[in-house]
Each structure stands twice: as C-alpha cells, then as structure tokens.
Amino acid sequence: MPDGPGLELIMAELNRVRPEAVVDATYDREQAALVVDPDAILEVLAWLRDTPGQEYTFLSSLHAADYLPAEPRFAVHYELLNRDRYERLRVKALLADPASPSSSTTSPLPEIDSCIELFPTADFQEREAYDFFGIVFRGHPDLRRMFMPEDYGGHPQRRDFPIGGEPVIFTRDEVENPGWWQ
C-alpha cells in the first residue's frame, strides 16, 4: 500500500484533476485511506483505476458502516487493489443521514452513485449495503433486497435498529402454538 507521503501525492494529484474531490487522507495502522466527496466518487474511482502509475484495477470489497451518533452518519468503503504491486488502497465516502434535522435532501435514504460500470464485482456488494444499511446506489441495474424479504421494514445493520426481533418458531413448537404459520 502507499505510504503516508505517497498517499499525500495521490491526494494532491486527484485534487488537481478534480478540485476538492479528496477531502482527507489518512494513514493509520499501515492502512492507507482517501476520504472522498460522495459526489466525486465515480471520478475518483475511475482515476485510480485508469491512470498510469495508479492502476487499482480490482475492487476487492465494498461495504458500508453506520457511525451513529456521528455526522456524517454513514460511509461506503471501497477496498481497491493494484495486483501488480500488491498494494491496497481504501477509499471512503461519507454520507449524511437524510433523516437528520440538518439535512436538506428529500430522500428518506442516503444515496451515492453506483460503481458497477467501473467494477462489475460491486453488483452484489452494493445490494448488500442497500439491504442492511439502506444506502441507495443510484444507477444500479437491479437494486433490491438480497437477504431480507422485500417487504421487510427497516435495515438491520443500522445502529438504531431495534434489538430483539421476532421469535423463531420450530415445528416442535406447533403443539404450543397451533396455526403459527398463518
């Protein structure tokens, strides 16, 4: 992975191409990360993939996080690999909670552009982030729930999701709960 000074050079070059695309660069516990403006995520990912000398051509992971009570509340993390140099680079886009009083958006869920056109491996990973965190990926060709039923209310990996859930009833419990399947 790039070292601290290398990360600063990547940040400076990206901000020269697209001003203010990279908000911050962090190097912690030997992990390099760029914090990116969510509106510039596709430009940054394309630049990191296509620019000679960068060539982070493989998206190994896309995942979401909920940092409640912090604001911005949500983040989408992109783990990029340069397989020729064995380098890993993390790109993080922070998303505000549209339900917060300070938000100016009308959408009930946070949104970010889909990167499937750049990295086809993001298909199911974006669907998983949508299913569990409620993050909408604009332009995703088939954004629907993956693990939870389509009519399920809420997103279970959010930090404000109620703990508990519904009791699981097994067929051995049918004597005590007749008609449980209805």
N, C-alpha and C positions, 0 to 999 in steps of 0.2 A: 504494500500500500504506500501511497505517497507519504513522505514525512511532513512535518509541520511547515517548513519553508516551501516544499513542493505544493502543498495544499494552498498556501497563500498565492503562489504563482498561478495555479489553476483558477482560483477565485478572481484574481486580477484580470486574467485573460478573458474569462467569461463576462465579467462586468464591462470590459472594453467592447465586446461584441454586442452584449445586451445590457445596457446600464441598469444597475440595481437589481439584476436577476438573482445574484447571490447575496443574501442578507448577512451571513456569517459563515465562518469556517471554524471547525473545532477539531482538535486532535487530542483524544482522551483514551487512555489505556490502549495505546497503539492502534486506535481506530480513527481513521480519517473520515470526516463528515462535512458536507456542504449543506447549509440551511438555505433553502431556495424560496423565492417568492412563488406561491402556488400558480399565479397567472403566467409564469415563465417556465413551468416545469417541462413542457414538451420541448421548448427551445434548448434548455439546459441538457436534458437527456439526449437529444439529437446531437448537440455539440460534443458531449462526452463520448458518444458512440462513433461519430463520423470524423472528428478532427484528427489528422495525423499527429501522432505523439500521445494522444489520449487513448483512443480505441478501446473503450469499455463496452465491448460488444455483447456481453451476456448479462441479462438481468437474472440473478440467482434467486432473489426474493423480493417480494413486495408485501408489506404488512402495515397494519395501522396500529395506532396507540391512542389511548384516551388519557389525557393528563389532568382531568378534573381534580382540583378546582382551578388549576392554572388557566390562563388565557394567553394565547390561543389554546383551545382545549384539545383539538385533535391533531394528529400528524400522520402522514403517509411516508413510510420509509422505503427507499429503493436501494437494494444492495447490488451494485454493479461490479463486474469482474473484467479485468483485462487478462485473458488466459495466456497470452504470450509472455507477459512479465510477472504473472502470478500476483497481480495487485487487486485489491478490493477497495472500493470507494462507496461510501454511504451518502445518499442524497436524501434530505428530509424536507418535506413541505408541511408547514404548519397551517392548520385550518381553524378559523374561528367557529364557534358554536352559533349557528343561526338563531337558536332559541334564546340566546342571551339578550338582555335588555340593550346592550351596546351595539348589537348587530344591526346593520342596515339592509340585510337581504330579506327577501320574502320567502325563500325556500325553507321548508322545515328541516332539511338535512344539509350537512356540509357537502360541497361539491368541488371536484377537481377534474381536469381533463384526463381521459383515458390514454394510456401509452401503448395500447395494443398494436397500433400501426408501427411503432418503433420496435417493440419487443413482444412478439406473439405469446411468449410464456406468461405474460401478465393476465391473460384471459381469466383463468380460474382464481388467481390470486386477488384480482380486483373484485370478482364476485364474492369471494370470502370476506373481504374487507367491507363490502356493502352489506352482506348478510349479518355480520356480527357487530359492526360499528355504525352502520347506516350512512356510510360515506358514498355519495353518488359519483360515479365516474362518467362524466359527460362524453358521449360518443362511443360508449361501449356497445358492441353489437347485440349483446344478449344479457343485459344486467338484470338478473333475477336471483332469488334466494337459492342457495346451494345446499345448506344443511337443515335449515329451519323451514317449516311449512310456509307456503306463500302468504297465508292469511295470519301468520304469527304476528302478534303485536309487540313491537319493540326490537331492540338489538342487544342480545345477551352479554356482549363483552364490554358494553359501556359501564363506566364506574357507578353510574346512578341507577343501573338496572336493579330491580328488587331482588334481594336474595331470598331463596326458598324455592319456589316453583311448585309444580303440580306433583302430587304423589303418583308414583308408578304402581299400577295395579297389575298383578300377575294372575294367570288363570287359577292358581291355587287359592287366590283370594275371592274367587267367584262366589263361594258359599256365603261369605260375609258381606259381599257387595253384589247381589244379584242384579243383572242388567247393566253392569258397568260400561259395557260397550255402546250403549245407546246414547 
